[in-house]
Amino acid sequence: MKNAALIVLALLLAWNAVSAPSSTGVGLAIVGPLTQTAFSCLAEVYNYAFIRAYKVSGTPGIDPNAMQTILNAQAAGF
């Protein structure tokens, strides 16, 4: 159930980033954990972020850092 919630949250964040009026700016792709502070700095330059929620290297599956990274991005205004 946690995996399904994570996937839905990632899709909603991506949809929001693409459909938002500010999405005409510059975006970035995030792989790995980032703090809210890091996202706050990035928000000064980038309009949206795509956060990887699935990892293919090592043991494939849901990235264990994805949920916190998504929450940090949202808290920073992405």
Residue pairs with C-beta under 8 A, 6 or more apart in sequence:
2 67
3 62
6 53
6 62
6 66
6 67
6 70
7 53
7 62
9 67
9 70
10 51
10 53
10 66
10 70
13 49
13 51
13 70
13 73
13 74
13 78
14 50
17 23
17 27
17 47
17 48
17 49
17 50
17 78
18 48
20 47
20 48
22 47
22 48
23 47
23 48
24 47
25 46
25 47
25 48
26 45
26 46
26 47
27 46
27 47
27 48
27 49
27 50
28 42
28 46
28 48
28 49
28 50
29 49
29 50
29 51
29 52
30 49
30 50
30 51
30 52
30 69
30 73
31 52
32 52
32 65
32 69
33 65
33 68
33 69
34 42
34 69
34 72
34 73
35 72
36 72
36 75
36 76
37 76
38 72
39 49
39 72
39 73
39 75
39 76
39 77
39 78
40 76
40 77
42 49
42 76
43 76
43 77
43 78
48 78
49 73
49 78
51 66
51 69
51 70
51 73
52 63
52 66
53 62
53 63
53 66
53 70
54 60
54 61
54 62
54 63
54 66
55 61
55 62
55 63
